[in-house]
Structure formats: C-alpha cells, structure tokens
C-alpha cells in the first residue's frame, strides 16, 4: 500500500510527459485519490498533500518543451494584464530577499513561495492553451465534475459510520475528529474520502457549481443529469458542516445570474435560475428528509447572522494585527503558505488564516496592493472576454467559470486555508486559463472567424 500512491504519481507524470493535455486529467485523478490513499499509509505522511505538484510541473514542462505554451504569449495577448503580471513578478524579488535572510533553512521557505507563484502562472498558461476547440473546456469541466462526484461518495459513507471500519473514510486515520460547539451543541463535520471537511466541502461546492454551468449549456436528458449532479454536490456540502463552503453557492449564483441577465437578457436568466433553484431545492430536500441533522441545520443558519462579523474580523481587523506584527514589508515570500510549518527553519510564527492577512504577512503592504490591482485587471479583462462571447453558445461556460472564481475569491476573504492545498490552488489557476482561452476561439463582433493565436 505504501508504494501505491508514489506509483500513481509516477504514472500520472508519465502520461503528462507523453501528452500534456491528458496530463490535466491525470492531475485531477491524483488530486482526488491522494487523500484516501494517504490515509491508508501508516502514519499518513503530510507531504503526500503535495502529490499533484510533480504532475502539474511535468505537464507544464512538457507543454513548454512542445512549444504549445509560451508564458510570454499570454502577456502579449493580454497587454494590460500582462504588464501587471510583470510588475508583480518583479516585486516578488523583495519579499524573496526578506524571507531568505532570516537564518537557517529559510531559503527553503523562499523556494516554496517561488514554486507556488511560478507554478500557478504556468498552469494558468496551460489552461489558456489547453483547448483545441471550445468544446474541450466543457469536456475538462465535465471530467472533473464526474470524477469529483464519484469521490464524494465518501461523504454519505462517513455519515453512515464507515469511518470506524475503513481508514480511507473520515479523519480517524489522521488522528482528528472535527466537531464544533458554536451553537451550544455538538456539530460533527464529515470529510468522507478527503483529509478534512474543508477539502470535501470545497470539492462538493466546485462539483455543484460546475454541474450547474454544464446544465445551462446542455440539452435534453443531459441537462437533467447535470442538475442531479449539482444536487449531489449540495448534499455533500451539507454533510461537511463548513459554513464557508455553503456560503460560496449564493455568491456563485448571484454573480452568474447577473452575468446572464446583463449579457443575454431575462429569458436566459430565467432558464439559468430555474435550473439552479431545482438543483439546490432537490439537494435541500434530500438532506432535510433523508439525512436530517438538526444541529447542522441550525449551525448553517448562523452563517447569515455572522457573515458581516466574520468578514470584518478576518478581512479587515485581522489585517491590522498582521501589520503590527509583520510590519510594512511583511515576513517575506513563502511565509504565508500552507504547510510551511513543516520546514525546519528559523522563521517567525504565523497565525494568519484569511486571504488578506496571508497576503499582507507574506508580501507586505506593497505586495498586497499589487496583488489586488492584479485581481482588478483580471476582472476587467474577464468583462471584455464575456462581452466578446456574449452571443456564443459557450457563454454559459465562460460566465460560469467567472462566477466560480468570484465565489472562491469571496470565500478566501474569510478563510484561505483550503487554498493552501496545491491541487485546489492550481485547479483554480487552470480554470482561469480555460476561461481566457475563449478570447482566442470565439469571434468578436464583426469578425467571421475565431482567432486561434498560433495553436
């Protein structure tokens, strides 16, 4: 059993080396099975949480070697966004020098931070060049939704008590039991096949959102199948017991429906809204009638009561606390990354959990402002891409990906811990790249042919 996961990683790297586009599917498979396989290994080594990194790096290297991906082309294709990326990349030298200067082994922390940022940009470029035609974006999203839906079978099994008999289910193999008493009663959080309720809830939320996007694009029986998949995702969000994950759904729906109404009119808005209501309603019926858990239900209701307080506490007030401790320039590159505590190095203790505090702690005030300006330019670029594809049949997919990214960005304001998972962070980067690829394939107004950008 100890060799099973390493062998799977090597096989996935071999697939990516032979065909980097198929390597994307291999990375998804490894990312979804790494946790249950890790829990079957004695001691459940923490470094296996990085299992997908070699696969992503291999497919990026293969894409570079084949000439299919050139990061400079992305910067040239989106000039305003490209300039912001170059400025941000140049600034990273400052926090890199800072984190490398603490003492023994801190260069490893710096290297980890550099690896994260470089790989994220590389995977974004791979996503941009991945599709050979617009339908490839749907196929990639559909593969993830189906694979994640299968992995989410662990949620109900955890609820049925299989964690007591099978190490791959639940978190007993990791020595954890997730429970909260915030409402005055015990609320048990389930992880299924994943290593934590956060990770299971995130995959359930992405499966739900991806399925709704595909349902909007599908026709006939396929649409009903995707609606059922979205309902299945809602069931597992409910079982995970993490409010931050269920909070992504209304944000996703709000952004998505506004995009549809703005660019395609109220008729399409009504169709998208009906599919969303049906999927969420079906999922809610299942959890309230067949998986009823009153403490969990009451706990979720507090999410609406405490939303403003949570945003203020983690997104604003905690930033000032970080500034007082880390200073104007922050602690340095890599210091805010998840799992950095496993590196034996002379470095400050960090406690930051939310996205804003992690940014300020790692990059300082200038870096955080540059990152925010980068996000603003990405949003503006996304608007122009959506306007370009507004009349296309692929608009529901493009708009859906933007809504998925917006929901994740909003969730990260309160808690960014789950985004420390390399698979989750790089999968979001891939989705962003897939969205930008629509600018190459869908003709703009007045154009008769798409722009393949030297594919």
VENSUL-V769493 format. One record per residue. N is the residue number from 1. RES is the residue in one small letter. SS is DSSP state (A for helix, B for strand, O for the rest). OMEGA is omega in whole degrees, 0 to 359 (none if undefined). D_CENTER is the distance of its C-alpha to the mean C-alpha in whole Angstrom. Layout:
# VENSUL-V769493
n:N res:RES ss:SS omega:OMEGA d_center:D_CENTER
n:N res:RES ss:SS omega:OMEGA d_center:D_CENTER
This chain:
# VENSUL-V769493
n:1 res:x ss:O omega:182 d_center:29
n:2 res:x ss:A omega:184 d_center:28
n:3 res:x ss:A omega:186 d_center:28
n:4 res:x ss:A omega:181 d_center:26
n:5 res:x ss:A omega:175 d_center:22
n:6 res:x ss:A omega:179 d_center:24
n:7 res:x ss:A omega:178 d_center:25
n:8 res:x ss:A omega:178 d_center:22
n:9 res:x ss:A omega:178 d_center:21
n:10 res:x ss:A omega:179 d_center:24
n:11 res:x ss:A omega:179 d_center:24
n:12 res:x ss:A omega:177 d_center:20
n:13 res:x ss:A omega:178 d_center:21
n:14 res:x ss:A omega:177 d_center:25
n:15 res:x ss:A omega:181 d_center:23
n:16 res:x ss:A omega:180 d_center:21
n:17 res:x ss:A omega:181 d_center:24
n:18 res:x ss:A omega:180 d_center:26
n:19 res:x ss:O omega:187 d_center:24
n:20 res:x ss:A omega:178 d_center:21
n:21 res:x ss:A omega:175 d_center:19
n:22 res:x ss:A omega:176 d_center:20
n:23 res:x ss:A omega:176 d_center:18
n:24 res:x ss:A omega:178 d_center:15
n:25 res:x ss:A omega:178 d_center:16
n:26 res:x ss:A omega:179 d_center:17
n:27 res:x ss:A omega:178 d_center:14
n:28 res:x ss:A omega:179 d_center:12
n:29 res:x ss:A omega:180 d_center:15
n:30 res:x ss:A omega:181 d_center:15
n:31 res:x ss:A omega:182 d_center:12
n:32 res:x ss:A omega:182 d_center:13
n:33 res:x ss:A omega:184 d_center:16
n:34 res:x ss:A omega:183 d_center:16
n:35 res:x ss:A omega:179 d_center:16
n:36 res:x ss:A omega:178 d_center:19
n:37 res:x ss:A omega:178 d_center:21
n:38 res:x ss:A omega:181 d_center:21
n:39 res:x ss:A omega:177 d_center:22
n:40 res:x ss:A omega:180 d_center:25
n:41 res:x ss:O omega:179 d_center:26
n:42 res:x ss:O omega:181 d_center:28
n:43 res:x ss:O omega:180 d_center:27
n:44 res:x ss:O omega:185 d_center:23
n:45 res:x ss:O omega:183 d_center:23
n:46 res:x ss:A omega:183 d_center:20
n:47 res:x ss:A omega:178 d_center:20
n:48 res:x ss:A omega:172 d_center:18
n:49 res:x ss:A omega:178 d_center:15
n:50 res:x ss:A omega:189 d_center:15
n:51 res:x ss:O omega:184 d_center:16
n:52 res:x ss:O omega:183 d_center:14
n:53 res:x ss:A omega:178 d_center:15
n:54 res:x ss:A omega:181 d_center:18
n:55 res:x ss:A omega:179 d_center:17
n:56 res:x ss:A omega:181 d_center:15
n:57 res:x ss:A omega:179 d_center:17
n:58 res:x ss:A omega:181 d_center:20
n:59 res:x ss:A omega:176 d_center:19
n:60 res:x ss:A omega:177 d_center:18
n:61 res:x ss:A omega:179 d_center:22
n:62 res:x ss:A omega:179 d_center:23
n:63 res:x ss:A omega:177 d_center:22
n:64 res:x ss:A omega:182 d_center:24
n:65 res:x ss:A omega:181 d_center:27
n:66 res:x ss:A omega:182 d_center:27
n:67 res:x ss:O omega:181 d_center:27
n:68 res:x ss:O omega:183 d_center:24
n:69 res:x ss:O omega:173 d_center:22
n:70 res:x ss:O omega:182 d_center:24
n:71 res:x ss:A omega:180 d_center:21
n:72 res:x ss:A omega:179 d_center:24
n:73 res:x ss:A omega:179 d_center:25
n:74 res:x ss:A omega:180 d_center:21
n:75 res:x ss:A omega:179 d_center:23
n:76 res:x ss:A omega:184 d_center:26
n:77 res:x ss:A omega:179 d_center:24
n:78 res:x ss:O omega:192 d_center:23
n:79 res:x ss:A omega:182 d_center:25
n:80 res:x ss:A omega:177 d_center:25
n:81 res:x ss:A omega:180 d_center:21
n:82 res:x ss:A omega:178 d_center:22
n:83 res:x ss:A omega:179 d_center:25
n:84 res:x ss:A omega:178 d_center:22
n:85 res:x ss:A omega:180 d_center:20
n:86 res:x ss:A omega:178 d_center:23
n:87 res:x ss:A omega:179 d_center:24
n:88 res:x ss:A omega:179 d_center:21
n:89 res:x ss:A omega:179 d_center:22
n:90 res:x ss:A omega:181 d_center:25
n:91 res:x ss:A omega:182 d_center:25
n:92 res:x ss:A omega:176 d_center:23
n:93 res:x ss:A omega:181 d_center:26
n:94 res:x ss:A omega:178 d_center:27
n:95 res:x ss:A omega:177 d_center:25
n:96 res:x ss:A omega:178 d_center:25
n:97 res:x ss:A omega:181 d_center:29
n:98 res:x ss:A omega:183 d_center:28
n:99 res:x ss:A omega:180 d_center:26
n:100 res:x ss:O omega:187 d_center:28
n:101 res:x ss:O omega:184 d_center:31
n:102 res:x ss:O omega:183 d_center:31
n:103 res:x ss:O omega:187 d_center:33
n:104 res:x ss:O omega:173 d_center:33
n:105 res:x ss:O omega:180 d_center:30
n:106 res:x ss:A omega:175 d_center:28
n:107 res:x ss:A omega:178 d_center:27
n:108 res:x ss:A omega:176 d_center:25
n:109 res:x ss:A omega:178 d_center:23
n:110 res:x ss:A omega:180 d_center:23
n:111 res:x ss:A omega:178 d_center:22
n:112 res:x ss:A omega:179 d_center:19
n:113 res:x ss:A omega:179 d_center:18
n:114 res:x ss:A omega:179 d_center:19
n:115 res:x ss:A omega:181 d_center:18
n:116 res:x ss:A omega:182 d_center:14
n:117 res:x ss:A omega:181 d_center:15
n:118 res:x ss:A omega:181 d_center:17
n:119 res:x ss:A omega:179 d_center:14
n:120 res:x ss:A omega:178 d_center:12
n:121 res:x ss:A omega:179 d_center:14
n:122 res:x ss:A omega:180 d_center:16
n:123 res:x ss:A omega:175 d_center:13
n:124 res:x ss:A omega:178 d_center:12
n:125 res:x ss:A omega:177 d_center:16
n:126 res:x ss:A omega:177 d_center:16
n:127 res:x ss:A omega:179 d_center:14
n:128 res:x ss:A omega:183 d_center:17
n:129 res:x ss:A omega:185 d_center:19
n:130 res:x ss:A omega:188 d_center:18
n:131 res:x ss:O omega:169 d_center:20
n:132 res:x ss:O omega:173 d_center:23
n:133 res:x ss:O omega:184 d_center:24
n:134 res:x ss:O omega:181 d_center:22
n:135 res:x ss:A omega:180 d_center:22
n:136 res:x ss:A omega:178 d_center:20
n:137 res:x ss:A omega:178 d_center:16
n:138 res:x ss:A omega:181 d_center:17
n:139 res:x ss:A omega:179 d_center:18
n:140 res:x ss:A omega:179 d_center:15
n:141 res:x ss:A omega:179 d_center:13
n:142 res:x ss:A omega:179 d_center:16
n:143 res:x ss:A omega:179 d_center:16
n:144 res:x ss:A omega:183 d_center:12
n:145 res:x ss:A omega:180 d_center:13
n:146 res:x ss:A omega:179 d_center:16
n:147 res:x ss:A omega:179 d_center:15
n:148 res:x ss:A omega:178 d_center:13
n:149 res:x ss:A omega:177 d_center:16
n:150 res:x ss:A omega:180 d_center:18
n:151 res:x ss:A omega:181 d_center:16
n:152 res:x ss:O omega:174 d_center:16
n:153 res:x ss:A omega:180 d_center:20
n:154 res:x ss:A omega:180 d_center:20
n:155 res:x ss:A omega:176 d_center:19
n:156 res:x ss:A omega:178 d_center:23
n:157 res:x ss:A omega:176 d_center:24
n:158 res:x ss:A omega:179 d_center:23
n:159 res:x ss:A omega:180 d_center:25
n:160 res:x ss:O omega:176 d_center:28
n:161 res:x ss:O omega:181 d_center:28
n:162 res:x ss:A omega:181 d_center:28
n:163 res:x ss:A omega:180 d_center:26
n:164 res:x ss:A omega:183 d_center:30
n:165 res:x ss:O omega:185 d_center:31
n:166 res:x ss:O omega:184 d_center:28
n:167 res:x ss:O omega:183 d_center:26
n:168 res:x ss:O omega:181 d_center:23
n:169 res:x ss:O omega:178 d_center:22
n:170 res:x ss:O omega:184 d_center:22
n:171 res:x ss:O omega:180 d_center:22
n:172 res:x ss:A omega:180 d_center:25
n:173 res:x ss:A omega:179 d_center:25
n:174 res:x ss:A omega:179 d_center:23
n:175 res:x ss:O omega:182 d_center:26
n:176 res:x ss:O omega:167 d_center:24
n:177 res:x ss:O omega:185 d_center:24
n:178 res:x ss:O omega:180 d_center:22
n:179 res:x ss:B omega:176 d_center:24
n:180 res:x ss:B omega:179 d_center:25
n:181 res:x ss:O omega:185 d_center:28
n:182 res:x ss:O omega:180 d_center:27
n:183 res:x ss:O omega:180 d_center:29
n:184 res:x ss:O omega:178 d_center:32
n:185 res:x ss:O omega:184 d_center:31
n:186 res:x ss:O omega:175 d_center:29
n:187 res:x ss:B omega:183 d_center:25
n:188 res:x ss:B omega:182 d_center:24
n:189 res:x ss:O omega:186 d_center:20
n:190 res:x ss:O omega:182 d_center:20
n:191 res:x ss:O omega:181 d_center:17
n:192 res:x ss:O omega:179 d_center:19
n:193 res:x ss:O omega:185 d_center:18
n:194 res:x ss:O omega:188 d_center:15
n:195 res:x ss:O omega:178 d_center:16
n:196 res:x ss:O omega:176 d_center:15
n:197 res:x ss:A omega:178 d_center:15
n:198 res:x ss:A omega:183 d_center:12
n:199 res:x ss:A omega:178 d_center:10
n:200 res:x ss:A omega:180 d_center:12
n:201 res:x ss:A omega:179 d_center:11
n:202 res:x ss:A omega:179 d_center:8
n:203 res:x ss:A omega:178 d_center:8
n:204 res:x ss:A omega:180 d_center:11
n:205 res:x ss:A omega:179 d_center:10
n:206 res:x ss:A omega:177 d_center:8
n:207 res:x ss:A omega:178 d_center:11
n:208 res:x ss:A omega:183 d_center:13
n:209 res:x ss:A omega:178 d_center:12
n:210 res:x ss:A omega:180 d_center:12
n:211 res:x ss:A omega:178 d_center:15
n:212 res:x ss:A omega:177 d_center:17
n:213 res:x ss:A omega:179 d_center:16
n:214 res:x ss:A omega:178 d_center:18
n:215 res:x ss:A omega:180 d_center:20
n:216 res:x ss:A omega:181 d_center:21
n:217 res:x ss:A omega:186 d_center:22
n:218 res:x ss:O omega:178 d_center:24
n:219 res:x ss:O omega:173 d_center:27
n:220 res:x ss:O omega:184 d_center:29
n:221 res:x ss:A omega:180 d_center:29
n:222 res:x ss:A omega:179 d_center:25
n:223 res:x ss:A omega:179 d_center:24
n:224 res:x ss:A omega:177 d_center:25
n:225 res:x ss:A omega:179 d_center:23
n:226 res:x ss:A omega:175 d_center:20
n:227 res:x ss:A omega:177 d_center:21
n:228 res:x ss:A omega:178 d_center:22
n:229 res:x ss:A omega:178 d_center:19
n:230 res:x ss:A omega:177 d_center:17
n:231 res:x ss:A omega:177 d_center:20
n:232 res:x ss:A omega:176 d_center:19
n:233 res:x ss:A omega:179 d_center:15
n:234 res:x ss:A omega:178 d_center:17
n:235 res:x ss:A omega:183 d_center:19
n:236 res:x ss:A omega:172 d_center:17
n:237 res:x ss:A omega:181 d_center:15
n:238 res:x ss:A omega:182 d_center:19
n:239 res:x ss:A omega:183 d_center:19
n:240 res:x ss:A omega:176 d_center:17
n:241 res:x ss:O omega:180 d_center:18
n:242 res:x ss:O omega:185 d_center:16
n:243 res:x ss:A omega:183 d_center:16
n:244 res:x ss:A omega:181 d_center:13
n:245 res:x ss:A omega:179 d_center:11
n:246 res:x ss:A omega:179 d_center:14
n:247 res:x ss:A omega:179 d_center:15
n:248 res:x ss:A omega:186 d_center:12
n:249 res:x ss:A omega:178 d_center:14
n:250 res:x ss:A omega:178 d_center:17
n:251 res:x ss:A omega:177 d_center:15
n:252 res:x ss:A omega:182 d_center:13
n:253 res:x ss:A omega:180 d_center:17
n:254 res:x ss:A omega:181 d_center:18
n:255 res:x ss:A omega:183 d_center:17
n:256 res:x ss:A omega:182 d_center:17
n:257 res:x ss:A omega:176 d_center:21
n:258 res:x ss:A omega:178 d_center:22
n:259 res:x ss:A omega:181 d_center:21
n:260 res:x ss:A omega:180 d_center:23
n:261 res:x ss:A omega:184 d_center:26
n:262 res:x ss:A omega:188 d_center:26
n:263 res:x ss:A omega:186 d_center:26
n:264 res:x ss:A omega:174 d_center:27
n:265 res:x ss:O omega:187 d_center:29
n:266 res:x ss:A omega:181 d_center:30
n:267 res:x ss:A omega:177 d_center:30
n:268 res:x ss:A omega:177 d_center:27
n:269 res:x ss:A omega:181 d_center:26
n:270 res:x ss:A omega:179 d_center:28
n:271 res:x ss:A omega:179 d_center:27
n:272 res:x ss:A omega:179 d_center:23
n:273 res:x ss:A omega:180 d_center:24
n:274 res:x ss:A omega:179 d_center:26
n:275 res:x ss:A omega:181 d_center:23
n:276 res:x ss:A omega:179 d_center:21
n:277 res:x ss:A omega:180 d_center:23
n:278 res:x ss:A omega:181 d_center:25
n:279 res:x ss:A omega:181 d_center:21
n:280 res:x ss:A omega:179 d_center:21
n:281 res:x ss:A omega:178 d_center:24
n:282 res:x ss:A omega:178 d_center:25
n:283 res:x ss:A omega:180 d_center:22
n:284 res:x ss:A omega:178 d_center:24
n:285 res:x ss:A omega:181 d_center:27
n:286 res:x ss:A omega:185 d_center:26
n:287 res:x ss:A omega:181 d_center:25
n:288 res:x ss:A omega:181 d_center:28
n:289 res:x ss:A omega:183 d_center:30
n:290 res:x ss:O omega:179 d_center:29
n:291 res:x ss:O omega:188 d_center:27
n:292 res:x ss:O omega:177 d_center:29
n:293 res:x ss:O omega:186 d_center:28
n:294 res:x ss:A omega:178 d_center:29
n:295 res:x ss:A omega:178 d_center:28
n:296 res:x ss:A omega:180 d_center:24
n:297 res:x ss:A omega:179 d_center:25
n:298 res:x ss:A omega:179 d_center:27
n:299 res:x ss:A omega:179 d_center:24
n:300 res:x ss:A omega:180 d_center:22
n:301 res:x ss:A omega:179 d_center:25
n:302 res:x ss:A omega:180 d_center:25
n:303 res:x ss:A omega:180 d_center:21
n:304 res:x ss:A omega:180 d_center:23
n:305 res:x ss:A omega:186 d_center:26
n:306 res:x ss:A omega:186 d_center:24
n:307 res:x ss:A omega:182 d_center:21
n:308 res:x ss:A omega:180 d_center:23
n:309 res:x ss:A omega:181 d_center:24
n:310 res:x ss:A omega:179 d_center:21
n:311 res:x ss:A omega:180 d_center:20
n:312 res:x ss:A omega:185 d_center:23
n:313 res:x ss:A omega:186 d_center:23
n:314 res:x ss:A omega:184 d_center:20
n:315 res:x ss:A omega:183 d_center:19
n:316 res:x ss:A omega:186 d_center:23
n:317 res:x ss:A omega:182 d_center:25
n:318 res:x ss:A omega:178 d_center:23
n:319 res:x ss:A omega:179 d_center:23
n:320 res:x ss:A omega:176 d_center:27
n:321 res:x ss:A omega:178 d_center:27
n:322 res:x ss:A omega:179 d_center:25
n:323 res:x ss:A omega:180 d_center:27
n:324 res:x ss:A omega:183 d_center:30
n:325 res:x ss:A omega:186 d_center:29
n:326 res:x ss:A omega:181 d_center:27
n:327 res:x ss:O omega:186 d_center:29
n:328 res:x ss:O omega:185 d_center:29
n:329 res:x ss:O omega:178 d_center:27
n:330 res:x ss:O omega:181 d_center:25
n:331 res:x ss:O omega:180 d_center:25
n:332 res:x ss:O omega:185 d_center:24
n:333 res:x ss:O omega:177 d_center:21
n:334 res:x ss:O omega:185 d_center:19
n:335 res:x ss:O omega:180 d_center:20
n:336 res:x ss:O omega:184 d_center:17
n:337 res:x ss:O omega:178 d_center:15
n:338 res:x ss:O omega:176 d_center:14
n:339 res:x ss:O omega:181 d_center:17
n:340 res:x ss:A omega:181 d_center:19
n:341 res:x ss:A omega:178 d_center:22
n:342 res:x ss:A omega:179 d_center:23
n:343 res:x ss:O omega:179 d_center:24
n:344 res:x ss:O omega:184 d_center:28
n:345 res:x ss:O omega:177 d_center:29
n:346 res:x ss:O omega:184 d_center:31
n:347 res:x ss:O omega:181 d_center:28
n:348 res:x ss:O omega:175 d_center:28
n:349 res:x ss:O omega:180 d_center:26
n:350 res:x ss:O omega:183 d_center:23
n:351 res:x ss:O omega:189 d_center:22
n:352 res:x ss:O omega:181 d_center:19
n:353 res:x ss:O omega:184 d_center:16
n:354 res:x ss:O omega:180 d_center:15
n:355 res:x ss:A omega:180 d_center:13
n:356 res:x ss:A omega:181 d_center:17
n:357 res:x ss:A omega:177 d_center:19
n:358 res:x ss:A omega:179 d_center:17
n:359 res:x ss:A omega:181 d_center:17
n:360 res:x ss:A omega:180 d_center:21
n:361 res:x ss:A omega:185 d_center:21
n:362 res:x ss:A omega:188 d_center:20
n:363 res:x ss:A omega:183 d_center:21
n:364 res:x ss:A omega:181 d_center:24
n:365 res:x ss:A omega:180 d_center:25
n:366 res:x ss:A omega:181 d_center:25
n:367 res:x ss:A omega:179 d_center:22
n:368 res:x ss:A omega:178 d_center:20
n:369 res:x ss:A omega:177 d_center:22
n:370 res:x ss:A omega:179 d_center:21
n:371 res:x ss:A omega:178 d_center:17
n:372 res:x ss:A omega:177 d_center:18
n:373 res:x ss:A omega:177 d_center:20
n:374 res:x ss:A omega:178 d_center:18
n:375 res:x ss:A omega:180 d_center:15
n:376 res:x ss:A omega:179 d_center:19
n:377 res:x ss:A omega:175 d_center:20
n:378 res:x ss:A omega:179 d_center:16
n:379 res:x ss:A omega:178 d_center:17
n:380 res:x ss:A omega:177 d_center:20
n:381 res:x ss:A omega:178 d_center:20
n:382 res:x ss:A omega:178 d_center:18
n:383 res:x ss:A omega:181 d_center:20
n:384 res:x ss:A omega:177 d_center:23
n:385 res:x ss:A omega:179 d_center:21
n:386 res:x ss:A omega:178 d_center:21
n:387 res:x ss:A omega:179 d_center:24
n:388 res:x ss:A omega:186 d_center:25
n:389 res:x ss:O omega:187 d_center:24
n:390 res:x ss:O omega:183 d_center:25
n:391 res:x ss:O omega:183 d_center:28
n:392 res:x ss:O omega:175 d_center:26
n:393 res:x ss:O omega:180 d_center:25
n:394 res:x ss:O omega:182 d_center:22
n:395 res:x ss:A omega:180 d_center:21
n:396 res:x ss:A omega:180 d_center:19
n:397 res:x ss:A omega:179 d_center:17
n:398 res:x ss:A omega:179 d_center:16
n:399 res:x ss:A omega:179 d_center:16
n:400 res:x ss:A omega:179 d_center:14
n:401 res:x ss:A omega:177 d_center:11
n:402 res:x ss:A omega:180 d_center:12
n:403 res:x ss:A omega:177 d_center:12
n:404 res:x ss:A omega:180 d_center:9
n:405 res:x ss:A omega:179 d_center:8
n:406 res:x ss:A omega:179 d_center:11
n:407 res:x ss:A omega:178 d_center:10
n:408 res:x ss:A omega:177 d_center:7
n:409 res:x ss:A omega:179 d_center:9
n:410 res:x ss:A omega:179 d_center:12
n:411 res:x ss:A omega:181 d_center:10
n:412 res:x ss:A omega:178 d_center:10
n:413 res:x ss:A omega:181 d_center:14
n:414 res:x ss:A omega:180 d_center:15
n:415 res:x ss:O omega:181 d_center:13
n:416 res:x ss:O omega:184 d_center:10
n:417 res:x ss:A omega:184 d_center:11
n:418 res:x ss:A omega:181 d_center:8
n:419 res:x ss:A omega:171 d_center:6
n:420 res:x ss:A omega:174 d_center:10
n:421 res:x ss:O omega:184 d_center:9
n:422 res:x ss:A omega:181 d_center:9
n:423 res:x ss:A omega:181 d_center:8
n:424 res:x ss:A omega:181 d_center:4
n:425 res:x ss:A omega:183 d_center:5
n:426 res:x ss:A omega:175 d_center:7
n:427 res:x ss:A omega:176 d_center:6
n:428 res:x ss:A omega:177 d_center:4
n:429 res:x ss:A omega:177 d_center:8
n:430 res:x ss:A omega:179 d_center:9
n:431 res:x ss:A omega:178 d_center:9
n:432 res:x ss:A omega:178 d_center:10
n:433 res:x ss:A omega:178 d_center:13
n:434 res:x ss:A omega:178 d_center:14
n:435 res:x ss:A omega:182 d_center:14
n:436 res:x ss:A omega:179 d_center:16
n:437 res:x ss:A omega:179 d_center:18
n:438 res:x ss:A omega:179 d_center:20
n:439 res:x ss:A omega:181 d_center:22
n:440 res:x ss:A omega:190 d_center:24
n:441 res:x ss:A omega:183 d_center:24
n:442 res:x ss:O omega:181 d_center:25
n:443 res:x ss:O omega:177 d_center:29
n:444 res:x ss:O omega:181 d_center:29
n:445 res:x ss:O omega:180 d_center:32
n:446 res:x ss:O omega:180 d_center:35
n:447 res:x ss:O omega:183 d_center:34
n:448 res:x ss:O omega:183 d_center:35
n:449 res:x ss:O omega:177 d_center:33
n:450 res:x ss:O omega:179 d_center:29
n:451 res:x ss:O omega:185 d_center:28
n:452 res:x ss:O omega:175 d_center:27
n:453 res:x ss:O omega:173 d_center:27
n:454 res:x ss:O omega:180 d_center:29
n:455 res:x ss:O omega:none d_center:27
